[in-house]
Amino acid sequence: MARALGLDFGTTNTVLALSDGGAETHSMSFSSSAGTTDSMRTALSFMKDAQLGAQALKVEAGQAAIRQFIDNPGDARFLQSIKTFAASALFQGTLVFARRHSFEDLMEIFLKRLQSYAGDAWPANVSRLIAGRPVHFAGASPDPALATERYNEALTRLGFPEIHYVYEPVAAAYYFAQTLKSDATVLVADFGGGTTDYSLIRFERVAGKLTAKPIGHSGVGIAGDHFDARMIEQLVAPEIGKGTFFKSFDKLLEVPSSYYANFSRWNQLSIFKTTREFNDLKSLVRSAVEPDKLELFIDLVEHDEGYPLYQAISATKMALSGSEEAEFDFKPLGKAGRKMVKRADFESWIGDELSRIEGALDDVLTKTNTAPETVDKVFLTGGTSFVPAVRRIFTRRFDESRIETGGELLSIAHGLALIGESDNVEQWAA
């Protein structure tokens, strides 16, 4: 009989793992119009459907949301990376076809769609939900208490009787520790879409049972999405008017850079589309020195090109992990959307982010008075760990033989479910 359900509600992907009441776990599978998968894009798509009634919307999540959005350009409202708004007091909701949805609403809707996709496999006998949370939430001034309050509200609506929160890198460490053959001090670096988190834990086996002593943790609200933003700033923003000017009476003023901050966070474009700021941008076209660029900017937003842009940026970033040079190809920009990118340039663009990621590593080692040579294993998880410049942060400090990777999508959810089966779950709670 399953007791514990682990929820890794990620910025990019969401995974749920179910325990079997013992030491085994398995990922839940979801079947939608896009097929069957055990991980879901953290995305929602809303579309009016006359067959459902005048006020009803057809809602899809994950890959099905992406398909609905692509198949119905201009008709579907697409939201991605919902988690990035969890800790933001500025985010009070977003309009979806004239109805305001709070963060709690969006999280609830997303998880209920997953419940629907799981069908009869959705467990009815879960007594304990263990939800992951980052050490530091994404955002300029994140409020972790607000994020927890919002998580609680959404998860309580789904009827879970007991809810605990565990730091995501702690869950990844617990998952990794199942493979240890001897006692070890383990440093886990979890690179998500919006956050980088570290956890340092001492694992020992006593009478054949795995025990653990948390040593310390740290984190920073920077990860793969910020690398994407830097690429967009360099490759795309200048082509859509960044750095250009508009006329105001007898003065030339620069187009506000805040518009491009919104654009570089591609997952926020759908929300930017509904703001007064976007209307202000459209009003600048008449007085712009280079109106064609601003018109292209507006077209990209109105035609919901955020997700295709993400795909193009992600493909380039991935290619640069294995090559010194790669092509960026984003057709909606026309000729300007096809460029060669050098890895050295990319690494210079993300220099500040790399420094802050390394600073958070320094923080956990310094706070715990831990010398790098006393760390037995370093476990890197998350797609950003494949970026060569990120990996060098660790190879400069730790022997290559001590660095391991794996479980990029599964480690956190399965670690959460395993923790949920432990007798001392409170010890692990954040």
N, C-alpha and C positions, 0 to 999 in steps of 0.2 A: 504494500500500500504506500503510495507516494505521499510524502509529508511536506517536503520543502520545494519551493519553486524559486529559482534564481532569475532575476530580471536585470539584464544589461541593457538599459535604455540609453543607447549611444547617440552621439551627435550625427554619425553617418549611418550606422547599422544598429539594429536591435536584435538581441538573441535571448531566448528563454530556455533554461535548462531545468529538467525535472529529475528529482532524486527518486530512487526506487525504495527508499526507506533504509538503505544501507550505504555501501561505499561506491555504488555505481550511479551514474547520471546519464541522461541522454538529452539531446537537443530536441525541442519541439519542432514539428514540421507544420508548414502553413501552405495551403493550397488555394490559389486564387486564379483569376483569369490569366495571370502571367506565368502559371506553372506552380510547381512545388519546390519549396526551399526551406532551409532551417535557419536562415538569417533574413531579416527584412530591412530594407532601406527605411530610415526614420523619416518618412515622407507621407503626405496626405494630398489627395486631389479631390476637389469638390466640383460637381457639375449639375446643372439643372436637368431634370429628366421629367418630361411631361407625363410619362407613364406612372410616375410615383406621386403625381399631384402637384399643384401650383407652388406649394411651399416646400416640397421635399427636394432633397439633393441626393444625387448618387455619389457616395463617398467610397474611395478606394485608398488603400495604404500600401506602402512598400513598392515593389516592382509593378504591381497593378496600378498604383497611382501614377507612376511614371508613364506607363502605357496609355492610360486614359488621357493624361496631359499631352503626350505626343500625338495621339490620334485625334485630339480635338483642340487644335491650336486656337487660342482666343476664347474658347468656351469653358475651359476648365481652369479653376483656381488651384495653383500648386504651391504647397508649403513644404519646405525641407529643413532639416537640422533644427527641429523644434526645441531641442534641449538647450540651444544657445540662449534662449529667452528665459529660462527657468529662474535665474538669479537676478534678473534685471527688474528693478522697481519702475523703470521707465516704460517697460512693456506692460501695458494694461489690457492688451487684447488686439485683435485684428478683425476687420470686417470681411466676412465671406458672404457674398451676395446679400449685402445690406444687414446681415446679422453678425453681431459682435461675438467673437469667441475668445475666451481667456486662455491662458496657458493650460490651466486645469482642464478646460473643455477639450483642447487639442490633444493633450496626453490621453485623456479618457477615450476620445473618439478613436485615436490610433490603436490603443490596446484592445478596445472592443472589436475593431476590425480584425485584429490578430486572433482574438477569441473566435470570431466567426470563421476565419480561414482555417483554424485548427479543428473546428467541428467537434465530433464526438471525442477527439483526442484531448480536448481541453480538460484538465483535471478538475474533478468535483470535490476531491478529498484533500486539497491542500490546506494545511493548518498554519503554514508559516511562509510568508513571502520575504525573500531577502533581495533587496534592491541595491544595486551599485550606485555610488555617487563619486564624483571626482574629489580630490583633495581640495582643489581650488576650481570653482566654476568659471566658465568663460565670461568675458565681458569686462568693461572698463572699471566698474565699481560693483562687483558681484556681491549679492547678499545671500549667503548660504542658508540663513534661517528662513528667508523668504522662499528659497528654492525648496527646502524641506517641507515647508508649509504647503506649497503648491503640489509637490509630490504626494504628500499625505492625503490631500483633498481628492486628487484624481484616483489614487489607488484605493482609497476607502470606498469610493463610488463603485468599484468593481467587486466589493464584498469580501476582500481578504481580511480574515479575522485577526491576524498578527503580522505586523510589518516591521522589519528591521532594515537599517541602512549600513552598508559596509563600504569602505573606501575601495574603489575599483582596483588599484594596484595591490591591495591586500588580498582581494579575491583571486587575482591573477597569480600571486605568490602562493596561495594555498593550493591552487590547481597545479602549479609547477612542482610544488613540494611532494606531490604524490609520486613523482618519479625519482626522488632522491634515494640513494643507497646508503647514505651515511649522514650524520648530523652536519648541518651547514648553516652559515649565515648567508642569506639571499637578499640581493638588491633587485627589485623589480622596477623597470621603467615602462610605464604604460603610455603609449602615444595614441591618443584619441584624435577625433576630428577637431575638437575645440580646446582640449587641455592635455598637458603633460604632467603625469603624476609619478612620484617615487615612493616606494615603501621598502623599508629595511627590516627584515624579520629573521630571528634565529629559530630554526627548526631542529627538533631533536626527537628521537624515538625512545620512549620510556615504556618498558614492558610490552614492546611491540606496537605501541600506539603513538601516532604522530602528535607531538605537542609543539606549541609555538609560542614565542615571546616577541611581541612587537617591539622594535627598537626605536623606530622613528619614521616620519613621513614628511614629504614636502611636495609642492607642485606649483604650477604656473598656468595661467589661462592662455596658453599658446600651444599650437600643434599644427597639424597638416592644413587646416583651413586658412591659417595665417600665411603659410607658404604659398597657398593658392592666391591669396589676396595680393601678395607681393608680385607674383607673376602677372596678375591682371593689371596692377598699377603700371608695370613696365611695358607690357605687350599690347594692352587694349586701351587703357584710359587715355593715352595721348591721341589715339585715333578717333576718340569720341568727344574731344574738346577739352581735356584736362590741360591747363596752362594757357588756354586761349582767352580772349577778352570780349567784352560787350560794351556798347556805348550807353552812358548814362548822362544825359544832357551834354556837357562839353568835356566829359571825362571818359577815360578808358579804364574799366575795372575788370579784374580777373574773374572768370566764372568760378563761383564758390567751390572750393575743394571738397566740401562736405558731400556734394552730390556724388563724387567719385569714391568717397569712403563707403557710401551705400552700395555703389556698383561693385566695388572690389569684394564685398561680402555677398557673393553671388546668391547665397541661400536667402538673403533678405530682399532680393529684388521684387518678389511678389508683394511684399509688404510695402516697400518703397513706392510701388505703383499706385497705392491707394492714399498716399500722403499729400499734404498741402505742399510739401517741398518739391514733389514731382510736378505739381501744377506750376509752381514758380519756375522750375526748369523750362517747361514748355513755353512760358511767357517770355523767356530770354531769347528765343530763336529770332524774333523780329529785329532785335538790336545787336545780335551777335556779329562779330567780325568774321567768323567762320561758321555760318549757320549750318552748312552741310554736316559738320561734325556733330553738332548738337541734335540735329534731326536724326542722325544715325543712332545716337545715344537713346533718344526717345523711342525709336523703332525697336531697338533691342529690348527695352523694358516692356513696351506695349505688346510685343510678340512673345513675351516670356522666354527669352533666350538664356535665362540663368542656368538651367540644367544643361543644355547643349554646351554652354561655355565651360561649365564644370567638367564635362566629359573631355573637352579639348585640353583644358589645363591639366587635368589628372593624367591624361595620356602622355603629355609632354613631360610632366614631372616623373612619371614612372619610367619613361624611356631614358631620362637623364640619370637614373639610378644605375643603369647598366652601360651608359655610353657618355662620352665627353661632349657630345652634341646631339641635339634632337630637333625635330621639326614641330612647330606649333601650327596647327591648321584649324581655323575657325571661320568657316565659309560666310557666315552673316556679315563679316567685316569686309568682304570682297578681297581685293588684292592685298590690303593691309593686314588681313587675317592669316597670312601665310609667311612665317618667319623661321629662321634657324636660331636656336637658342643654345648657347654654350653653358656647360655645367659650371664653369668658373664664374660666369655672369650670374647665374641663378644663385650660387652660394654667396655672392656679394650682396644680392638683393635681400637675402634672408639673414644677413649677418647679425642684426640686432636680435632677431628671434632666437638664433642659435646661442647667443650670449646669455639670454634670459633662461633658456632651457638648461644650459650648463650651470648657470647661477643657482637654479633650483637643486641641481645635483650637489653642488658645493654646500648648499644649505643643509641638506639631510646628513651629509657626511660630517660637517662641522658641528651641527647641533648634537649629534650622537657620539662625537669624538671617535669616529670610525676611520681608520686608515685604509686606503684602497686595498692594500695587500692582505687585510684581514677578511675581506669579502670573498667567500668561497665560490659563489655563483652569481652571475649577472644575467637576468632574464629580461630580454627586450621583446615587447609585444606591441602590436599596432602597426599599420602600414607605414607610418612615417619613420619607423626604425630602419627601413631599407634605404633611406636617403643617406648617401655616403658621408656627407658632412655631419649628420647626426651620429652615425656609427663611430666616426672618428673621435667624438667626445668621450666615448667609452674605451676605445682601443688605446687612447693616450694614457689612460689611467689604470686599466685592468688588462691582464694577460688575455690574449685572444682565446685561449683554451677555456677560460672561465665564462665566456660570453655565449649565451644561447638565445635562440629565437624560436617562435612557434605559437600556435594557438591564437593567431591574430584576431579571429572573430569569436572563438569559443571559450578562451581561457577564463574570462571574467564571469560569464554566466554560469559555467560549470563549477568554478570556484565558489560562487555565491551559493549554489545549490548544495555543495558539499559542506560549506559552513552551516547552512540551515539544518543539516543533519547532526551537527555536533551538539554535545551536551552543554557547552558553554558559549552559545551564540552571542551572549551579551559581551563576552570578552572581545569579540571581533567588531562589535557595532561601532560605527563612527559617532 
